[in-house]
Protein backbone atom coordinates (compact mmCIF):
# COMPACT_ATOMS: atom_id res chain seq x y z
CA UNK A 1 0.00 0.00 0.00
CA UNK A 2 1.42 3.40 -0.95
CA UNK A 3 1.51 6.28 1.49
CA UNK A 4 -0.67 9.30 0.86
CA UNK A 5 1.25 12.51 0.23
CA UNK A 6 1.72 14.73 3.27
CA UNK A 7 -0.26 17.95 3.37
CA UNK A 8 2.00 20.89 2.55
CA UNK A 9 1.03 24.19 4.18
CA UNK A 10 0.64 27.13 1.84
CA UNK A 11 -0.06 29.96 4.30
CA UNK A 12 2.92 31.96 5.56
CA UNK A 13 2.62 30.86 9.20
CA UNK A 14 2.09 27.21 8.24
CA UNK A 15 5.23 27.28 6.09
CA UNK A 16 7.23 28.77 8.99
CA UNK A 17 5.99 26.12 11.44
CA UNK A 18 6.71 23.30 8.95
CA UNK A 19 10.26 24.59 8.35
CA UNK A 20 11.44 23.62 11.82
CA UNK A 21 13.07 20.21 12.42
CA UNK A 22 11.04 18.13 14.87
CA UNK A 23 11.85 15.24 17.20
CA UNK A 24 9.93 13.42 19.92
CA UNK A 25 9.97 15.07 23.34
CA UNK A 26 8.09 17.24 25.85
CA UNK A 27 6.76 20.73 25.10
CA UNK A 28 8.04 23.36 27.55
CA UNK A 29 4.89 25.46 27.12
CA UNK A 30 1.95 23.04 27.30
CA UNK A 31 3.82 20.12 28.95
CA UNK A 32 2.56 17.54 26.44
CA UNK A 33 4.85 14.50 26.47
CA UNK A 34 5.89 12.21 23.63
CA UNK A 35 4.93 14.73 20.92
CA UNK A 36 6.92 16.22 18.06
CA UNK A 37 8.85 19.23 19.40
CA UNK A 38 11.46 21.62 18.01
CA UNK A 39 14.10 23.77 19.64
CA UNK A 40 12.61 27.20 20.12
CA UNK A 41 14.98 29.89 21.39
CA UNK A 42 17.18 30.02 24.47
CA UNK A 43 16.52 30.61 28.15
CA UNK A 44 19.57 32.21 29.77
CA UNK A 45 20.25 32.44 33.50
CA UNK A 46 23.26 32.74 35.81
CA UNK A 47 23.56 28.94 35.71
CA UNK A 48 23.81 28.81 31.90
CA UNK A 49 21.59 28.39 28.84
CA UNK A 50 18.70 25.98 28.33
CA UNK A 51 17.20 25.36 24.88
CA UNK A 52 13.41 25.00 25.28
CA UNK A 53 11.51 22.66 22.96
CA UNK A 54 7.91 23.38 21.84
CA UNK A 55 5.26 21.38 19.98
CA UNK A 56 3.85 22.50 16.62
CA UNK A 57 0.75 24.09 18.15
CA UNK A 58 2.76 26.10 20.68
CA UNK A 59 5.29 27.14 18.01
CA UNK A 60 2.40 28.42 15.91
CA UNK A 61 0.90 30.32 18.87
CA UNK A 62 4.27 31.84 19.82
CA UNK A 63 4.99 32.90 16.23
CA UNK A 64 1.53 34.49 16.00
CA UNK A 65 2.11 36.39 19.26
CA UNK A 66 5.51 37.52 17.98
CA UNK A 67 4.15 38.75 14.64
CA UNK A 68 1.26 40.60 16.33
CA UNK A 69 3.70 42.33 18.68
CA UNK A 70 5.83 43.39 15.71
CA UNK A 71 2.76 44.71 13.88
CA UNK A 72 1.97 46.92 16.88
CA UNK A 73 5.55 48.23 16.77
CA UNK A 74 5.40 48.54 12.95
CA UNK A 75 8.48 46.28 12.54
CA UNK A 76 9.17 43.45 10.07
CA UNK A 77 9.44 39.96 11.61
CA UNK A 78 12.84 38.29 11.81
CA UNK A 79 12.31 34.55 12.29
CA UNK A 80 15.27 32.20 11.95
CA UNK A 81 15.81 28.46 12.41
CA UNK A 82 18.22 27.87 15.28
CA UNK A 83 21.03 25.38 14.70
CA UNK A 84 19.93 21.92 15.73
CA UNK A 85 21.75 20.38 18.69
CA UNK A 86 20.87 16.73 19.44
CA UNK A 87 19.31 16.32 22.87
CA UNK A 88 21.87 15.53 25.51
CA UNK A 89 24.64 17.29 23.61
CA UNK A 90 23.90 20.59 25.39
CA UNK A 91 25.71 19.35 28.52
CA UNK A 92 28.95 18.71 26.61
C-alpha positions in Angstrom: 0.0 0.0 0.0 1.4 3.4 -1.0 1.5 6.3 1.5 -0.7 9.3 0.9 1.3 12.5 0.2 1.7 14.7 3.3 -0.3 18.0 3.4 2.0 20.9 2.5 1.0 24.2 4.2 0.6 27.1 1.8 -0.1 30.0 4.3 2.9 32.0 5.6 2.6 30.9 9.2 2.1 27.2 8.2 5.2 27.3 6.1 7.2 28.8 9.0 6.0 26.1 11.4 6.7 23.3 9.0 10.3 24.6 8.3 11.4 23.6 11.8 13.1 20.2 12.4 11.0 18.1 14.9 11.9 15.2 17.2 9.9 13.4 19.9 10.0 15.1 23.3 8.1 17.2 25.9 6.8 20.7 25.1 8.0 23.4 27.6 4.9 25.5 27.1 1.9 23.0 27.3 3.8 20.1 28.9 2.6 17.5 26.4 4.8 14.5 26.5 5.9 12.2 23.6 4.9 14.7 20.9 6.9 16.2 18.1 8.9 19.2 19.4 11.5 21.6 18.0 14.1 23.8 19.6 12.6 27.2 20.1 15.0 29.9 21.4 17.2 30.0 24.5 16.5 30.6 28.1 19.6 32.2 29.8 20.2 32.4 33.5 23.3 32.7 35.8 23.6 28.9 35.7 23.8 28.8 31.9 21.6 28.4 28.8 18.7 26.0 28.3 17.2 25.4 24.9 13.4 25.0 25.3 11.5 22.7 23.0 7.9 23.4 21.8 5.3 21.4 20.0 3.9 22.5 16.6 0.8 24.1 18.1 2.8 26.1 20.7 5.3 27.1 18.0 2.4 28.4 15.9 0.9 30.3 18.9 4.3 31.8 19.8 5.0 32.9 16.2 1.5 34.5 16.0 2.1 36.4 19.3 5.5 37.5 18.0 4.1 38.7 14.6 1.3 40.6 16.3 3.7 42.3 18.7 5.8 43.4 15.7 2.8 44.7 13.9 2.0 46.9 16.9 5.5 48.2 16.8 5.4 48.5 13.0 8.5 46.3 12.5 9.2 43.5 10.1 9.4 40.0 11.6 12.8 38.3 11.8 12.3 34.6 12.3 15.3 32.2 12.0 15.8 28.5 12.4 18.2 27.9 15.3 21.0 25.4 14.7 19.9 21.9 15.7 21.8 20.4 18.7 20.9 16.7 19.4 19.3 16.3 22.9 21.9 15.5 25.5 24.6 17.3 23.6 23.9 20.6 25.4 25.7 19.3 28.5 28.9 18.7 26.6 
